[in-house]
Structures are given as structure tokens and as C-alpha cells.
Amino acid sequence: MAASIRFITLVLVLACLTGCDSERVSVAKAAVRDQMRDPGAVEFRNVRDTGEVICGEVNAKNGFGAYVGFRPFYATGAYPSRPKVVREDDDRAYANWLALCR
């Protein structure tokens, strides 16, 4: 009986570690989605919270309904509700992302 309880606890912990975002990450993702044309179709990858900044990549659809490819984003502050999605022509923002996230 005790072994099955430990197994269930382990499964729940592992499931949360792979699928649960911190509140800061959830706030940042929601704010990124709010900036997109089709918030329901937004994809994220490589999202991490360093404690000072939330970094990751986001893929979204353009006006024609096609995905544009993953673009870097970052959010700073204690409550990261104003993330910066780096546009491909914004060299300064990309340099900031590299400095903060790499």
C-alpha cells in the first residue's frame, strides 16, 4: 500500500514538473498571447524563469493564417505582464534578449 502511494505521488510530481508553469511564467505567456493576432494558436518553446527574467521563444500566426516561425521573447520584473517579443528587424531588442537569456 505504501509503495503504491509513493508511486502515485512520484507520478503527480513528475507530471507537474513537466507541465506546470510558475505564476510568473503563466503571466508572461498570457501577456505574449495578448499581443498576437490569434492568441489561441500561439506556441511556446524553451521557456524558462531565471528568477530575474523569463525567456523563451514564441511562434504565432500571421494575417494569412500561417505560422511565422519562432521568435525570442523576454519579460522582466517581479510580475512580468509586459513582455517584449523580439521582431526580426529589432537588433537592439535581440541584443537585449541575448544578454539576458543566453
ROPA-682675 format. One record per residue (C-alpha): x, z, y. Coordinates in Angstrom, 1 decimal. Example, Ala and Ser with C-alpha at 12.3 -4.5 7.8 and 13.67 -1.06 7.14 Angstrom:
BEGIN
SITE,xx,zz,yy
SITE,12.3,7.8,-4.5
SITE,13.7,7.1,-1.1
//
This chain:
BEGIN
SITE,xx,zz,yy
SITE,0.0,0.0,0.0
SITE,2.7,1.0,2.5
SITE,4.6,-2.3,1.7
SITE,1.6,-4.4,2.5
SITE,1.1,-2.6,5.8
SITE,4.7,-3.2,6.7
SITE,4.4,-6.8,5.8
SITE,1.3,-7.3,7.9
SITE,3.0,-5.5,10.8
SITE,6.0,-7.8,10.5
SITE,3.9,-10.9,10.4
SITE,2.0,-9.8,13.5
SITE,5.2,-9.0,15.4
SITE,6.8,-12.4,14.5
SITE,3.6,-14.2,15.5
SITE,3.6,-12.5,18.9
SITE,7.3,-13.2,19.4
SITE,6.8,-16.9,18.8
SITE,3.5,-17.4,20.6
SITE,3.1,-14.6,23.2
SITE,4.2,-15.1,26.8
SITE,5.0,-12.3,29.1
SITE,2.7,-11.8,32.0
SITE,5.3,-13.3,34.4
SITE,5.7,-16.5,32.2
SITE,1.9,-16.8,32.0
SITE,1.5,-16.6,35.7
SITE,4.3,-19.2,36.3
SITE,2.8,-21.6,33.7
SITE,-0.7,-21.2,35.3
SITE,0.8,-21.9,38.7
SITE,2.6,-25.0,37.4
SITE,-0.7,-26.3,35.8
SITE,-2.5,-25.8,39.1
SITE,-0.1,-28.3,40.7
SITE,-0.8,-31.0,38.2
SITE,-3.4,-33.8,38.2
SITE,-4.6,-32.9,34.7
SITE,-3.9,-29.2,34.1
SITE,-5.3,-29.3,30.6
SITE,-2.8,-31.9,29.5
SITE,0.4,-30.1,30.7
SITE,3.1,-29.4,28.1
SITE,5.9,-26.9,28.4
SITE,9.2,-26.5,26.6
SITE,12.4,-24.4,26.9
SITE,10.6,-21.8,29.0
SITE,12.5,-18.5,29.4
SITE,12.4,-15.5,31.6
SITE,15.9,-14.3,32.6
SITE,14.4,-11.3,34.5
SITE,15.2,-12.9,37.9
SITE,13.9,-16.4,37.3
SITE,11.6,-18.2,35.0
SITE,13.0,-21.5,33.9
SITE,11.6,-24.4,31.8
SITE,10.5,-27.9,31.6
SITE,7.1,-29.4,32.1
SITE,5.5,-32.7,31.1
SITE,2.3,-33.9,32.8
SITE,0.2,-37.0,33.1
SITE,0.3,-39.4,36.0
SITE,-2.7,-41.1,37.6
SITE,-2.8,-43.7,34.8
SITE,-3.1,-41.0,32.1
SITE,0.5,-41.5,30.8
SITE,3.0,-38.6,30.4
SITE,5.8,-38.9,32.9
SITE,8.5,-37.1,30.9
SITE,9.7,-33.5,31.0
SITE,10.8,-32.3,34.4
SITE,12.5,-29.0,35.2
SITE,10.7,-26.2,37.0
SITE,11.7,-22.7,38.1
SITE,9.9,-19.7,39.6
SITE,11.5,-16.7,41.2
SITE,10.2,-13.3,42.4
SITE,8.6,-10.3,40.8
SITE,5.3,-12.2,40.5
SITE,6.2,-15.9,40.1
SITE,3.0,-17.5,41.3
SITE,4.7,-20.2,43.4
SITE,7.0,-22.2,41.0
SITE,9.0,-25.2,42.1
SITE,8.6,-28.3,39.9
SITE,11.6,-30.4,40.5
SITE,10.8,-34.1,41.4
SITE,13.3,-36.7,40.2
SITE,14.2,-37.6,43.8
SITE,14.8,-34.0,44.9
SITE,18.6,-33.4,44.4
SITE,18.6,-30.1,46.2
SITE,15.9,-28.6,44.0
SITE,17.6,-29.9,40.9
SITE,20.9,-28.3,42.1
SITE,19.0,-25.0,42.5
SITE,17.5,-25.3,39.0
SITE,20.9,-25.9,37.6
SITE,22.4,-22.9,39.4
SITE,19.5,-20.6,38.4
SITE,18.7,-21.8,34.9
SITE,21.8,-23.1,33.2
//
